[in-house]
């Protein structure tokens, strides 16, 4: 049995509802009864994230929507003094890790009999939701900031989704979609917990690729936090079953132009507070002024003894070029991990003997117009 449960007041709701948040305004988690993750139940012949289907909340096999997402490469990154590997999640079908969340979310949407969805996005999530909606035969409308990279907007449109462009920043786009979400299923990568059930498979894959061991650290970009929270959920499930003995320290990185989680961390606050975006940034995918699941991000930060850092625009540009010089072409949002790794080393958080995995979240082909300016 699966129910929604409020992250703040513990009220429960049926998952069949159109509801995307609690009456108190809090985000919803999933309350599930099950046996937990089992290595023996991994379908090793399946090369997608559905190899872990026994640990995913989709019961009807006919409802599973897949484009071949998951099981992305884990490769060494040039670091002579450290074991630093990068997970190439940008090679998912639509060019970003968000295919993981979209695959599980749209499979559940299909299982529930939903016929139309809306979503708001800075680009990558919109493309993923549009693609998997197209595969599922579900009507889809995506709201995006008008300044979104043109490549992402073209991709969304090509999947057949209706595209609504909103003037203003990322927060204005979220506000614009809420009216539609009152009457249409809100397939939100930020509000809907089924999306996180997809992103948690990154943790499963990292552990499996490391012979069912956890690295010492995992670094990822943080905007609304779907990678960071997904990693936390996934590694927790593995530890609960005794498959790994420790959860990695979860290390996050934000753009200096918009960094509410970093401010909460650096000021030793228990909660994330709104931090207005101060200027345009190459890392458009992580411009969240107030993450919806800020409390969960901070809980993951505390419980894994994690840390957060920030990078500025020259450092983001450096990261893009450093990765490209090794044959890895990512969008700027992904490239924030390069200087973040250096900063965590300089601060002593990452030591020479430690193993670290960094998540590369989006393809450089997503941001051609932005990358042409720095090439």
LOTI-685648 format. One record per residue: residue in three letters; x, y, z of N, C-alpha, C, O in turn. Coordinates in steps of 0.1 Angstrom, whole numbers, plus 5000, padded with zeros to 4 digits. Layout:
N
AlaXYZXYZXYZXYZ;...
***
This chain:
375
Unk500849885000500050005000500950125000501950135007;Unk500550224992501250354991500250464994499150474989;Unk500750565003499950685006500950805005502150785006;Unk500350925003501051045005501051075020500051055027;Unk502151125025502151175039502951305039503951325033;Unk502351405046502851535047504251535054504351475065;Unk505151605049506551615054506551695067507451685075;Unk505451775069505451865081504451835092504751845104;Unk503251785088502251755098501751615098500951575107;Unk502351525090502051385090500651345085500251225087;Unk499851435080498551405074498751315062499651335054;Unk497951215061498051115049496951145039495851185043;Unk497151115026496251125016496351005006497450945005;Unk495250974999495350874989496150924977496051044973;Unk496850844970497750884959496850914947497350974937;Unk495650864946494750884935494351034933493851064923;Unk494551114943494051244943494951334934496151304931;Unk494351444929495151544921496051624930496851704925;Unk495851614943496651694953498151684950498651574948;Unk498851804951500251804950500951844963502151844964;Unk500151894973500751934985499651924996498451904993;Unk500051925009499151915020498352035022498652145017;Unk497252025029496452145032497252245040496952365040;Unk498252195048499052285055500052355047500752445051;Unk500152315034501152375025502452295024503252335015;Unk502652195032503852115031503952025020502851985014;Unk505151985016505351885005504951745010505051725022;Unk504651665000504251525004505351425001506051434991;Unk505551335010506451215009505551095005504351105005;Unk506250985003505550855001505650775014506750755019;Unk504550715018504450625029504250485022503150455017;Unk505250395023505150265016505350155025506150155035;Unk504650045022504849915029505549825019504949795009;Unk506649765023507349675014508549605020508849635032;Unk509149525013510249445019511549505018512549465024;Unk511649615010512949685008513849634997513449534990;Unk514949694995515849664984516549534986516849504998;Unk516649454976517349324976518249314964517749324953;Unk519549284966520449254955519949134947520049134935;Unk519449034954518948914947517748944937517548864928;Unk517049054939515949084931516249184920515349224912;Unk517549224919517949314908517849234895518449124894;Unk517249284885517049214872518349254863518249354856;Unk519349184865520649224859520649224844521449294838;Unk519749154837519749154823519049284817519149314806;Unk518449364826517849494822518849604824519349614835;Unk519149674814520149774814519649914818520350014817;Unk518449924822517850044826517650054841517949954848;Unk517150164846516850174860515750084865515650054877;Unk514950024856513949934859514449794863513749704867;Unk515849784863516449664869516149654884516249554890;Unk515749774890515449784904513949794906513449854916;Unk513149744897511749764897511049724910510049774915;Unk511649614917511049574929511149674940510449674950;Unk512049774939512149884948511550014944511750124950;Unk510750004933510150124927508550114929508050004928;Unk507850224931506450214934505550204922504450274922;Unk505850124912504950104901504649954900505549874898;Unk503449914903503049774904502649704891502849584889;Unk502049784882501549734869502649734858503049844854;Unk503049614854504149614844503749684831504649734824;Unk502449674828502049734815502149894816502049954805;Unk502249944828502250094829503650144829503850264828;Unk504650064829506050104829506450174816506250114805;Unk506850304817507250384805508850394806509350444815;Unk509450344795510950354795511450394781510850354771;Unk512450474781513150514769514650464770515450504762;Unk514950384779516250324781517150404791518350404791;Unk516450474800517150564810517850474821517450364824;Unk518950534826519650474837520850394833521150384822;Unk521450334843522750264842523750344834524350294824;Unk523950464838524850554831526350534835526550484846;Unk527250564826528650534829529250604842528850714845;Unk530150534849530850594860532350584856532850474855;Unk532950704853534350704848535250784857534750874864;Unk536550754856537450834864537750964858537750984846;Unk537851064866538151204862539651234866540151184876;Unk540251304858541751334859542051394873541851514874;Unk542551324882542851374896543951284901543551184908;Unk545151304899546251214903546351184918546851074921;Unk545851274926545951244941544651194947544651164959;Unk543651184939542351154945541551044936541751044924;Unk540750964942539850874935538650954933537650954941;Unk538551024921537451104918536851054905537451044895;Unk535551014906534850964894533651044891533051104900;Unk533251054879532051124875531051034869531350944861;Unk529851054872528750974867528051054856527551164858;Unk528050994844527651064832526051054830525650984821;Unk525351114840523951104839523351194828522151184825;Unk524151274821523651354810523451264797522851314787;Unk523851134798523651054786522250984787522050894778;Unk521451014796520050964796519351014783519851104777;Unk518250954779517650974766517351114762517651154751;Unk516951204771516651344768517751434771517651554769;Unk518851374776520051454779520251504793521051594795;Unk519451454802519651484816519151374826518451284822;Unk519651384838519351284848517851284851517251194857;Unk517151394847515751404851514851304844513651284847;Unk515451234834514651114828514351014839513350944837;Unk515251004848514950904859513650934866512750844868;Unk513551054871512351094878511051084869510051044873;Unk511251134856510151134847509650994844508450974842;Unk510550904842510250764839509350704850508250644847;Unk509750724862508950664873507650744875506550684877;Unk507750874875506550954877505450934866504350914869;Unk505850934853504950914843504350774842503250744838;Unk505150674846504650534848503650534858502550464856;Unk503850594869502750604880501550674875500450634878;Unk501750784868500650864862499850774853498550784854;Unk500450704845499750614836498950504844497850474841;Unk499650454854499050344862497750404869496750324871;Unk497750534873496650594879495550634869494450674874;Unk495750624857494750654847494650804843493650854838;Unk495650884847495751024844495851044829496650984823;Unk495151144823495251164809495951294805496251314793;Unk496151384814496851514811497651564823497251544835;Unk498751624820499651674831500151814827500151854816;Unk500551894838501252014836502452014844502551934854;Unk503452094840504752094847505452234845505152294835;Unk506252274854507052394853508452364854508852274862;Unk509352424846510752384845511652494839511152574832;Unk512852484843513852574837514452504824515252564817;Unk513852394821514252324808514352174808513552104801;Unk515252124816515551984815514351894820514051794814;Unk513751934831512651854837511451864827510751764825;Unk511251984821510251994811510451904799509451844794;Unk511651894795511951804783511651664787511151584779;Unk512151624799511951484804510451454805509951344800;Unk509651544812508251514814507551514800506651424798;Unk507951604791507351604778507651474770506751414764;Unk508851424771509251304763508451184769507951104761;Unk508451164782507851044787506251054786505650954786;Unk505751174786504351194784503951154770502951084767;Unk504851194760504651154746504650994745503850944738;Unk505650934751505650784751504450724757504050614752;Unk503950784767502750734774501450764768500450714772;Unk501450864758500250904752499450994761498151004761;Unk500051074770499451164779499651314775500751354771;Unk498551384775498551524771499451604781499451584793;Unk500251694776501351764784501451904781501551944769;Unk501451994791501752134790502952174799502852144811;Unk503952244793505152274801505252424802505152494792;Unk505452484814505652624816507152644818507752574827;Unk507752734811509152764812509452914813508652994808;Unk510552954819510953094819511253134804511853054797;Unk510953254800511153294786512653294783512953284771;Unk513553304793514953314790515653174789516853164788;Unk514853064790515352934790516152914777515752964766;Unk517252834778518052804766517152754754516252664756;Unk517352804742516552774731516552624727515552574723;Unk517652564729517752424726516752344735516152244730;Unk516652374747515652304756514252334752513352244752;Unk513952454748512552494744512252414731511052364730;Unk513152404722512852334709512652184712511752124706;Unk513452134721513251994725511851964731511251864727;Unk511452044740510152034746509052034735508151954735;Unk509152134726508152154716508152034706507051984702;Unk509251974703509351864694508651734699508251654692;Unk508651724713507951614719506451624718505651534722;Unk505951744713504551764712503851824723502651834723;Unk504551864733503951934745503652074741504352144733;Unk502552134747502252274746503252344755503452314767;Unk503852454750504852534757504352664760503952744752;Unk504452704773503952834778505252904784505752864794;Unk505653014777506753094782506353204791505453284788;Unk507053214803506653314813507853414815508953374817;Unk507453534814508453644816508853644831508053614840;Unk510053684834510553684848511453574851511853494842;Unk511753554864512653444868511953314870510753294867;Unk512753214875512253084877511053084887510053004885;Unk511053164897509953164907508653214900507553164904;Unk508753304890507553354883506853234875505653234874;Unk507753144870507153034862506452934871505352884868;Unk506952914883506252824893504952884896503952814897;Unk504853014899503653084902502653064891501453044894;Unk503053074879502153074867501452934866500352924861;Unk502152824869501652694867500652654878499852564875;Unk500652714889499852674900498352674898497552594903;Unk497952774890496452784886496052664878494952604881;Unk496852624868496552504860496552384869495852284866;Unk497452374879497652264887496452234896496352124902;Unk495552334897494352314905493352214899492552154905;Unk493452204885492452124878493152014870492451924865;Unk494452014868495151914860496251854868496951924877;Unk496551734866497551664874498951734873499451754862;Unk499551774884500751844884501951744885502251694896;Unk502551714874503651624873504951704876505851714868;Unk504951754888506051844892507251764897507151674905;Unk508451794891509651734896510151784909510951724916;Unk509451884914509751944927508751904938509151864949;Unk507551904934506451874944506151724945505851664955;Unk506251654933505751514933506751414938507851404932;Unk506451344949507451244954507751134945508851064947;Unk506951094936507250984927508451024918509150934914;Unk508751144916509951184908511151144916512151104910;Unk511151164929512351134937512550984938513650934940;Unk511450904935511650754935512550724922513150614922;Unk512450804912513350784901514750824903515750754900;Unk514950944910516350994912517050914922518350914922;Unk516350844931517050764941517850644934518750594940;Unk517550614922518250504915519650544912520450454909;Unk519950674912521450704910522250644921523350594919;Unk521750644934522450584945522550434943523650374945;Unk521450374938521550224936522650194926523450104928;Unk522650274915523650244904525050264909525950184906;Unk525350374916526650404921527150284930528250234928;Unk526250244939526650124948526950004940527949934942;Unk526049974930526249854922527549864914528249764913;Unk527849984908529049994900530249994908531349974903;Unk530150014921531350004930531249874938531749864949;Unk530649774932530649634938529849634952530249574961;Unk528749714952527849724963528549784975528449734987;Unk529349884973529949964983529650114980529350154969;Unk529650194991529350334989530650414989531650384996;Unk530750524981531950604981531950684994530950695001;Unk533050754996533050845008532250965007531651015016;Unk532251014994531451144992530751134978531251064969;Unk529651204977529051224964528751374963528151444972;Unk529151434952528951574949527851594938527951524928;Unk526951684940525951714930525551864931525651924941;Unk525051914919524452054920523152044928522451944928;Unk522852164934521552174941520852294937521352404938;Unk519652274932518652384929517552364938517452404950;Unk516552284933515452244942515752114949515052074959;Unk516852044945517351934953516951794950517151704958;Unk516451774938515951634934517151534933516851414936;Unk518351574929519451474930519851454944520051334948;Unk520051564951520551554965519651464974520051374981;Unk518351494973517351424981517251274976517151184984;Unk517251254963517251124957518351034962518250924965;Unk519551094962520751024967520550984982520850874986;Unk520051074989519751045004518850935005519050845013;Unk517650934998516650834999517250694995517150595002;Unk517950694984518550574978519550504987519550384990;Unk520550584992521550535001520950485014521450395020;Unk519950565019519250515031518650385030518750295038;Unk517950355018517350225016518350115015518150005020;Unk519550145009520550045008521150015022521449895026;Unk521350115030521850095044520850025052521249935061;Unk519650055051518549985059518549835057518149765066;Unk518949795045518949645042520349585045520549465041;Unk521249665050522649615053523449595041524549525041;Unk523149655029523849635017525149725017526149685012;Unk524949845022526149925025526249955040525249955047;Unk527449985044527650005059527550155062527450195074;Unk527650245052527650385055526950455044526950405032;Unk526450575047525950665036527050765033527550825042;Unk527250795021528350885017527951025023526851065025;Unk529051105025528751245028528251315015528851305005;Unk527151375016526451435005526951585004526651665013;Unk527651614994528251744992527551814980527451764969;Unk526951934983526152004973526952134969527752184976;Unk526552174957527152304952526052384945525152334938;Unk526052514948525152614942525852724935527052744937;Unk525152794926525652914920525653024930524653044938;Unk526753104930526753224939525653314936525353404945;Unk525053314924523953404920522653364927521753454928;Unk522553244932521253204939521653084948521752974943;Unk521753104961522353004969521752994983522453004993;Unk520452974984519752964997520252855006520252865018;Unk520552735000520952625008522352655014522652625025;Unk523252705006524552745010524452845022525252835032;Unk523652945021523453045031523052985044523553015055;Unk522052885043521552815056522752735062522952735074;Unk523552675053524652595058525752675064526152645075;Unk526152785057527252865062526852945074527752985082;Unk525652975076525153055087524652965099524153015109;Unk524852835097524452735107522952745111522652735123;Unk522152765101520652775103520052635101520552555092;Unk518952605108518252475107517352475094517152365089;Unk516952585090516052595078516552685067517352775069;Unk516152655055516452725043515452845042514252825043;Unk516052965040515153085038515353135024516353105017;Unk514353205019514453265006515653345004515953435012;Unk516353324993517453404989517353444974517553364965;Unk516853574972516653614958517853604949518953624953;Unk517553564937518653554927519253694925518453794922;Unk520553704925521153844925521653884911521754004908;Unk521853784902522253814888522053694879521753584884;Unk522153714866522053594857523253504859524253544863;Unk522953374857524053274859523953174847522953144842;Unk525153124844525253024834524552894838524052824830;Unk524552874852523952754858522452774860522052774871;Unk521752794849520252824850519452714857518452734863;Unk519952594856519252474862519152474877518452384882;Unk519952554884519952544898519652684904520052714915;Unk518852764897518352894903517052874910516052914905;Unk517152824922515952814931516052904943516952884951;Unk515253004944515353104955514853044968515353084979;Unk513952944967513452884980513052734977511952714972;Unk513952644978513652504975512352454983512252474995;Unk511452384976510252334982510552244993509852245004;Unk511552154991511852055001513152095009514052005012;Unk513252215013514352265020514652195033515752165036;Unk513552155040513752085053514351945050515251905058;Unk513951885039514551755036516051765032516851685036;Unk516351865025517751895021518551915033519651855034;Unk518051995043518852015055518951895063520051865070;Unk517951805063518051685071519051585065519851525072;Unk519051585052520051505045521551555047522451475049;Unk521651685047522951745050523451715064524551675066;Unk522551725074522951695088523251545090524251515096;Unk522351465085522451315088523651255080524051145084;Unk524151315070525251255062526551335065527551305059;Unk526451425075527651515077528151585065529351585062;Unk527151625057527451685044527951825044528151885055;Unk528151885033528652025032528152085019527752015009;Unk528052215018527652295007528652395003529252455012;Unk528952424991529752524986529152604975528152554970;Unk529752714971529252784959530352814949531552814953;Unk529952834937530952874926530352994919529153014917;Unk531253084914530853204907530953174892531253064888;Unk530653274884530553254870531853214863531953124855;Unk533053284867534253234861534653094865535153014857;Unk534253054877534452914881533652814874534052704871;Unk532352854871531452764863532052754849532052644843;Unk532452864843533052854829534352774829534552694820;Unk535152784839536352694841535952544841536552464834;Unk534852514848534452374849533952324836534252204833;Unk533252404828532852364815534052324806534052214800;Unk535052404806536152384798537052274803537652204795;Unk537152264816537952154822537452014818538151924815;Unk536052004819535451874815535551854800535851744796;Unk535351954792535451944778536851904773536951824764;Unk537851944781539251914777539551764779540451714774;Unk538651694786538651554788537651474780537451354782;Unk537051544771536051484762534651474768533751404763;Unk534351554779533051544785532351674783532751784788;Unk531251674775530551804772529251814779528351744776;Unk529251904789528051924798527652064798528352154794;Unk526352084802525852224803526452284816526952214825;Unk526452414817527152484828526552434842527352434852;Unk525352404843524752354856525552234861525752224873;Unk525952144852526652024856528152064860528652004869;Unk528652164853530052194854530452254868531652274871;Unk529452294875529752344889530552254898531152294907;Unk530452124895531052024903532652034903533251984912;Unk533152084892534652084891535352174901536152114909;Unk535052294902535652384912535052354926535752374936;Unk533852294927533352254940534252144946534652144958;Unk534652044937535551944942536852004947537351964958;Unk537452094940538652164944538452224958539352224967;Unk537352294960537052364972536952264984537352294995;Unk536252154981536152054992537451994996537651955007;Unk538351984986539651934989540452034997541152005007;Unk540352164993541152264999540652285014541452325023;Unk539352265016538852275030539152155039538852165051;Unk539652045033539951925041538751835042538851725048;Unk537651865036536451775036536751645028536451535033;Unk537351665016537851555008539351535010540151625008;Unk539751415015541151385018541651295007540951244998;Unk543051285006543651214995543251074994543151024983;Unk542951005005542550865004541050835001540650725000;Unk540350945001538850924999538450894985539150934975;Unk537250834984536650814971535450904969534650924978;Unk535350974958534351074955533751044942534351014932;Unk532351054941531651044929530951184927530251224936;Unk531051244915530351364912529351334901529651264891;Unk528151394902527051374893527051474882526951594885;Unk527151434869527051524858525651514853525251414847;Unk524851624854523451614853522851644839521751594836;Unk523551724831522851764818523851784807525051824809;Unk523451754795524351754783524651904779523751994780;Unk525851924773526152054768525252094756525152204753;Unk524651994749523852014738522552094742521852144734;Unk522252094755521152164761521352314761520352384761;Unk522552354760522852494763523752554752524752634755;Unk523552524739524452564729524552714728525652764726;Unk523452784730523452934729524352994739525053094737;Unk524252934752525152994762526552954761527453034763;Unk526852824757528152784755528952844744530152864744;Unk528252884733528852954722529553084727530453134721;Unk528953144737529453274742530853254750531553354752;Unk531153134755532353114762533353024755534452994760;Unk532952974744533852874736535052944732535952884725;
***
